[in-house]
Amino acid sequence: MADRARLRVVALAIGLLVLPQVALAQVSCRPNVFGGQDCTGPNRRLSSSRPNIFGGFDTSHPDGAHSSSRPNVFGGEDIDTPNGTINSRPNIFGGRDYRLPSGDRIESRPNIFGGQDYRRPDGGTFSCRPNIFGGQDCR
């Protein structure tokens, strides 16, 4: 279940990279009553998710954008966003490799805080770690 929560946070974080009008800053997520997560950023709600019938999650954003995920045959997830599909698969470092709709890649590795470190296509990084609400904080 922790892996599923991590994937939802990653989907949000990667979605923020794909959607140009939203910059990745500080993201914090916590479980909601629907079995998904509510994620917030500085002074605003970023997304709300809930499980779907495909074994993934449906996520809605305040601007009306929606994304949907489902497991794929590679042991990862396919995340359909308004800008295309993000594909993930496990990597040899214990994290995941993500292929963005643009063809760029993001890779993750476990960090010492129980979360993941992510390397963006431009070489920049961001890190996520568990928070006291059962969600993740990413910076």
C-alpha positions as CSV (number, residue, x, y, z in Angstrom):
1,M,0.0,0.0,0.0
2,A,2.9,2.4,0.7
3,D,4.1,1.8,-2.8
4,R,0.7,2.8,-4.2
5,A,0.7,6.0,-2.1
6,R,4.2,6.7,-3.4
7,L,3.0,6.2,-7.0
8,R,0.1,8.7,-6.5
9,V,2.5,11.3,-5.2
10,V,4.9,10.7,-8.1
11,A,2.0,10.9,-10.6
12,L,1.2,14.3,-9.1
13,A,4.8,15.4,-9.1
14,I,5.4,14.2,-12.7
15,G,2.1,15.7,-13.7
16,L,3.2,19.0,-12.4
17,L,6.3,18.7,-14.6
18,V,4.2,17.9,-17.6
19,L,1.7,20.7,-17.0
20,P,3.6,23.9,-17.7
21,Q,1.3,26.2,-15.8
22,V,2.1,24.6,-12.5
23,A,5.7,24.6,-11.1
24,L,6.9,21.9,-8.7
25,A,7.5,23.6,-5.4
26,Q,6.5,22.0,-2.1
27,V,3.8,19.3,-2.3
28,S,2.2,17.5,0.7
29,C,-0.3,14.7,0.4
30,R,-2.5,12.9,3.0
31,P,-5.0,10.1,2.7
32,N,-8.7,11.1,2.0
33,V,-11.9,9.3,2.9
34,F,-12.3,7.9,-0.7
35,G,-9.1,5.7,-0.4
36,G,-7.0,8.1,-2.4
37,Q,-5.0,11.2,-1.4
38,D,-5.5,14.9,-1.3
39,C,-2.4,16.9,-2.3
40,T,-1.7,20.6,-1.5
41,G,1.0,23.0,-2.4
42,P,1.8,26.5,-1.1
43,N,-1.6,28.0,-0.2
44,R,-3.7,25.8,-2.6
45,R,-5.1,22.4,-3.3
46,L,-3.3,20.6,-6.2
47,S,-5.2,17.3,-6.6
48,S,-7.6,14.8,-5.2
49,S,-7.5,11.1,-6.1
50,R,-9.6,8.0,-5.6
51,P,-9.2,4.3,-6.7
52,N,-10.7,3.3,-10.0
53,I,-12.0,0.0,-11.4
54,F,-8.7,-0.7,-13.3
55,G,-6.6,-1.0,-10.2
56,G,-5.2,2.5,-10.5
57,F,-6.4,6.0,-9.5
58,D,-8.4,8.8,-11.0
59,T,-7.1,12.2,-10.1
60,S,-8.7,15.6,-10.5
61,H,-7.1,19.0,-10.3
62,P,-8.8,22.4,-9.5
63,D,-8.4,23.6,-13.1
64,G,-10.6,20.7,-14.3
65,A,-7.8,18.5,-15.6
66,H,-8.1,14.8,-14.9
67,S,-5.7,11.9,-15.0
68,S,-6.2,8.2,-14.7
69,S,-3.7,5.4,-13.9
70,R,-3.7,1.6,-14.3
71,P,-1.1,-1.1,-13.8
72,N,1.0,-2.1,-16.9
73,V,2.7,-5.3,-18.0
74,F,6.1,-4.1,-16.9
75,G,5.2,-3.9,-13.2
76,G,4.7,-0.2,-13.2
77,E,1.8,2.1,-14.1
78,D,0.5,4.0,-17.1
79,I,-0.8,7.4,-16.2
80,D,-3.0,9.1,-18.8
81,T,-2.8,12.9,-18.5
82,P,-4.2,15.7,-20.6
83,N,-0.8,15.9,-22.3
84,G,-0.3,12.2,-23.0
85,T,0.6,9.0,-21.2
86,I,3.4,8.6,-18.6
87,N,4.7,5.1,-18.4
88,S,6.7,3.7,-15.4
89,R,8.6,0.5,-14.7
90,P,10.8,-0.7,-11.9
91,N,14.6,0.0,-12.2
92,I,17.6,-1.8,-10.8
93,F,18.1,0.8,-8.0
94,G,14.8,-0.1,-6.3
95,G,13.0,2.9,-7.7
96,R,11.2,3.5,-11.0
97,D,11.9,4.9,-14.4
98,Y,9.2,7.2,-15.9
99,R,8.8,8.0,-19.6
100,L,7.0,11.3,-20.1
101,P,4.8,12.1,-23.1
102,S,7.6,14.2,-24.5
103,G,9.9,11.2,-24.5
104,D,12.0,12.6,-21.6
105,R,12.8,10.3,-18.7
106,I,12.7,10.7,-14.9
107,E,14.3,8.1,-12.7
108,S,13.9,7.5,-9.0
109,R,15.9,5.8,-6.2
110,P,15.1,5.1,-2.6
111,N,16.5,7.7,-0.1
112,I,17.5,7.4,3.5
113,F,14.2,9.0,4.7
114,G,12.0,6.2,3.5
115,G,11.0,8.1,0.3
116,Q,12.4,8.5,-3.1
117,D,14.8,10.9,-4.9
118,Y,13.9,11.8,-8.5
119,R,16.2,13.1,-11.2
120,R,14.4,15.2,-13.8
121,P,15.4,15.4,-17.5
122,D,17.3,18.7,-16.9
123,G,19.4,17.1,-14.2
124,G,17.6,18.7,-11.3
125,T,16.3,16.6,-8.5
126,F,13.5,16.6,-6.0
127,S,12.9,14.3,-3.0
128,C,9.9,12.8,-1.3
129,R,9.6,11.5,2.2
130,P,6.8,10.1,4.3
131,N,4.8,12.6,6.5
132,I,3.0,12.1,9.8
133,F,-0.4,11.9,8.0
134,G,0.5,8.7,6.0
135,G,1.2,10.7,2.8
136,Q,4.3,12.1,1.3
137,D,6.0,15.5,1.3
138,C,8.0,16.4,-1.8
139,R,10.5,19.3,-2.3
